[in-house]
Amino acid sequence: MGPAPTGGGAVRHTTGAARCLTSWIPGPGPPGERACPPRAGSLDCCAVTLERLRNPNRIAPAARLGRAALLGVLLAAAVSLGATSNGTRPGTGRLVIPPGARVLVFAPHPDDETIGAGGLIVHLARRGVPVRVVFVTNGDGYAEAVAQDFHEQKPRDTDYLEFGEVRRREAVAAARHLGLHRGDLVFLGFPDGGLAQLWQDHWSRTRPYTSPYTKEDSPPLPDGAEYDGQDLASLVGRELRTFRPSVVVIPHPYDAHLDHAHASYFVIDALDALQAAHVLPERVLVLTYLVHHPTWPSAGSDRDRLAPPSMKETPDTLWTGIDLTPAELAAKEAALGEYRTQLPVLGDLLHRFCRPNELYGRVKSRVLDGIAEVH
C-alpha cells in the first residue's frame, strides 16, 4: 500500500463517518478524470463514478462497445451477480484456475500482492504453477511511514528514496514465505502516489511527472523510461508480452486508493492492446482484488471468513474465492510480517486480510472495455 495521492496519508479504516473522510474515491467521472474526496458518511462520489464506468456510452465510442470477446477478460461474463433484495450477495463461487496456468500478479506497492493475493500465490507456487509479481511502485511516497521509520518529521527526498529500497527488500523477504524467488519479482519503480497523474495529466512522453517525494522524474531502470503514462503502459505491456500469462491478477478498478485503481487501468489498457494485436490470446482470465474501501473489510479474527462486499459497494463484479489451508494462511501471515515499515501505521488493515479465505472479483467486460478506450 502507498499514500493517498493527495495529502500524503494512507487510506485507513476508522469508524463512523470518518471512514469516508480518510479515503479517496475515483470520480466523479470516467477513468482519466480527477478524483474528489467523498462527503462524510456518503459514497455519492464513488457511486457517480461507478455509474459512469458502467455506462460505456459515456466513456467509449458506440462502435467499439462489442469488444468483450476481443478482451477475453472474463470466462463467464454473462453470469448473474445474484444480488439479494438488500444488496448483498448470497455467497461466492469457487475460484478455479485453468490447468497449465501462468499467473501474473500486479501490485501497486510492496505488500499489496500479499494483502490481496498472498494465499493464492503460495497455493499456486507450492503446486509448481509459474507465478510472477510486478510491483508498479516502490511504495516510497508514504510520508507518515517514512517519518516514523526514519524518525524525521520532515523527510527529505533522499529519505523517501531509501525508504523505497527498504520496501523492496521487504517485498523480497515476503516473497520467500510465499514460495517465490527474487527472479519472480519485477520492480518498475514508478511514482508512489502518482499513478493517477500519469494516467490523467502526464500520459505523453514529452511531459514527464516529478514525484513530490523523491523529486525523481524517472524510474531507477536502465532503459530510458520516464514518469509518464506511455512509458508505464509500455513496461506493463512488456511484462505481459514476455511472461504470457493465462491469468492476470490486478487491483479492483473501484478500489478507493487511486494508485490501486489506476494500476488496474494501466494493466487493462496494455492487455487490450496486446490482445487487439493478437500478441496475447483472447482468453485471459482477469481477477481483481480489493484492498481499500471505506466500509470493507470488517474487523474479524483469522478464523472468520472474509465476506464479499455488497453489490452496492462493488457493482459490476462477480466474486469468487479460494479457501486457504492453515499452512497457506500461516505463510501469508509470515509474509505480511516482513513488511515491518507498514505494521506500525497499517497493522489493523493488514490483519483484516488474514482470513481463511481470499476473494477475487471478475469485473463486467463493459467496464473494462470502457477503461481500455480512454487512451
URGI-V971914 format. One line per field, one symbol per residue. ss: DSSP state (a for helix, b for strand, c for the rest). phi: phi as a letter, one per 30 degrees, with the letter a starting at -180 (. if undefined). psi: psi as a letter, one per 20 degrees, with the letter a starting at -180 (. if undefined). A space follows every 10 residues. Layout:
ss = ???
phi = ???
psi = ???
This chain:
ss = cccccccccc cccccccaaa accbbccccc cccccbbccc cccaaaaaaa aaaacaaacc caaacccaaa accccccccc ccbcccccbc ccbbcccccc cbbbbbbccc caaaaaaaaa aaaaaccccb bbbbbbbccc ccaaaaaaaa ccccccaaaa aaaaaaaaaa aaaaaaaccc caaabbbbbb ccccaaaaaa cccccccccc cccccccccc ccccccccaa aaaaaaaaaa aaacccbbbb bccccccaaa aaaaaaaaaa aaaaaacccc ccccbbbbbc ccbccbcccc cccccccccc ccccccbbbb bbbccaaaaa aaaaaaacca aaaaaaaaaa aaccccbbbb bbbcaaaaaa aaccc
phi = .bdddbjicc dbdbcidded dcbccdldcd ejcddbddde ibcedddddd ddddcdddbb eedcdccddd didbdbdcdd didcdciccd lbdddcddei dbccccbdbe jdddedbedd ddedddcidd bbcccdbcic ccedddeddc hbdbdcdddd dddddddddd ddddddddjc ceddcbcdid ddibdddddc cbddddbdcc ddcdicbadd bdcidbdbdd dddddddddd dddhdcbbcb dddceddddd ededdddddd dddddddidc dddcdccbbc ccaebbddda cdcddddddd dddbdibccb abdcdedddd dddddddddd dcddcbedde ddcdbdbbcb ccdedddded ddddc
psi = qaqqhpijrq pqpaqbhigh hjqpppajar pirqrqpqqp jqkggghggh ghhhnhhiiq qhijikjhhg gkiqimhjpq ikqrhjjrqi aqrppopqqk qppoppphqp hhhgghjggg ghgghijjpp pqpoohrjkj kngghghghj lphnqrhhgg ghhhhghghg ggghhhhjjr rhijqpohkr ppjjhhhhhg ilhqiimqqp pigijqjqrl qkjjqrnqhg hghghghghg ghhmqipppr qpijqiphhg ghghghgggg ggghhhjkhq rhnppoqqqp goqhjqqrqr rjipqoqqqr hhhmrkpopr rppprhhggh gghhghiimh hhghhkhggg hijmrjrqqp poqqhhghgh ghig.
